[in-house]
Structure formats: structure tokens, C-alpha cells
Amino acid sequence: MRLKALGLVAVLTGFAAAAPAAAAAKQGIVEVPSAVVTEGLTVDQAIQRQAELAASLIRELPLASKSVFVPVAPAEIGAIDAIDHSTSPLPIGFVKPVAPSVNLAASRGDATVTADGGVIWAVTVRAESAGALRLHIDNVQLPDGVQMYVYSRSGEAYGPYVGKGPDGRGEFWATSVVGTEAIVQIKAVGPE
């Protein structure tokens, strides 16, 4: 698995009114009507589950986990604020490569072995001034029993991602987490 790009989402300082639907249609954007969902978790239940998962993952975070800092220049953040707000869809961030990329195979020695014989590995990605981070992960081919999560210390947690990721292609953009830090954590359960 390799983490090669970071989608940075900056907080915009003044939203313009949304572009009209005619402008969206002109750019080939398809609008889908909303639907009411009456089954499954409530919003509060989903938020609670995320917070519990994030807290569990933080407790398991290896002390020797890797840390990657992605520099963001003030001009890059300023460019987002300067975007023409009448465009649709409204660009809200930019893609910045993680250099060098994080390669799990090359950093196996950084993993922590759990009491039950499992293994946990993590990398923390930080980008100052970011409003949110969205990570692009590729070359994913997790064996059976191995799970990957992307989360923040503030209670957002997404996953588990398994196998070759959500669509089975071996690469995907993880769900954005709000803030200047995102943690990717991989867990392999111990022998039963």
C-alpha cells in the first residue's frame, strides 16, 4: 500500500450563492433528487459510532507510528479564497503530493505487535492551515483479516477498508477528515 497524494480542503472565507442549475447542466453535471431514508442509524447514532471507533483506534495507535508533514504555502491557501465563486462545482481544495510517498512494505519494522499476536501500523499525515484532509491511497491489497481505517483525533473515523478498497480497484480517495491531521491505521488480528 502506498499513500501518494493528499487532497487538502481549506476553509473558504465567504461563500457565494450556489450557481444556478442551468449553469450546472451546461457543464455536464447531473443533479439527482434527494430521498428520505427511514431505516438504519440516526445521525446521532452514526456520530456516536464514529466517535467510539475513533477513540478505540487512538487507544491502539502505536507510539512509534510514522508521521508525514505536507507543507502548504500561504499562496496555496490564498488561491482557494481567490476562486471565482460562481463556478460550479465550486473548487474547495487542491491536490498535493505526499513526497516521498508512504510505503507500508518498506516500513514493516514500525508496526506494533499486540498482546494477541496481531499487528498495528499507522501513519499520521499533517498539513498546517488545512481545513480538512482527504487522502488518496493506492496499491491496496490487504490480506484477509487486515483492516485499514482513516480517522482523526477529533472523533471522525472511516473504515474498515479491506481487500483492494471500496471498489476493488486497489486505489481510492478516503473520506475527508476535518482538521490538519489524518491518521491511517492498519490492523491485522492475531491468530485465533
Residue, then its C-alpha position, 0 to 999 in steps of 0.5 A: m500500500r502506498l499513500k501518494a497524494l493528499g487532497l487538502v480542503a481549506v476553509l473558504t472565507g465567504f461563500a457565494a450563492a450556489a450557481p444556478a442549475a442551468a449553469a450546472a447542466k451546461q457543464g455536464i453535471v447531473e443533479v439527482p433528487s434527494a430521498v428520505v431514508t427511514e431505516g438504519l442509524t440516526v445521525d446521532q447514532a452514526i456520530q456516536r459510532q464514529a466517535e467510539l471507533a475513533a477513540s478505540l483506534i487512538r487507544e491502539l495507535p502505536l507510539a512509534s507510528k510514522s508521521v508525514f508533514v505536507p507543507v502548504a504555502p500561504a499562496e496555496i491557501g490564498a488561491i482557494d479564497a481567490i476562486d471565482h465563486s460562481t463556478s460550479p462545482l465550486p473548487i474547495g481544495f487542491v491536490k498535493p503530493v505526499a513526497p516521498s510517498v508512504n510505503l507500508a512494505a518498506s516500513r514493516g519494522d514500525a508496526t506494533v505487535t499486540a498482546d494477541g499476536g496481531v499487528i498495528w501500523a499507522v501513519t499520521v499525515r499533517a498539513e498546517s492551515a488545512g481545513a480538512l484532509r482527504l487522502h488518496i491511497d493506492n496499491v491496496q491489497l490487504p490480506d484477509g483479516v487486515q483492516m485499514y481505517v482513516y480517522s482523526r483525533s477529533g472523533e471522525a473515523y472511516g473504515p474498515y477498508v479491506g481487500k483492494g478498497p471500496d471498489g476493488r480497484g486497489e486505489f481510492w480517495a478516503t473520506s475527508v477528515v476535518g482538521t490538519e491531521a489524518i491518521v491511517q491505521i492498519k490492523a491485522v488480528g492475531p491468530e485465533 
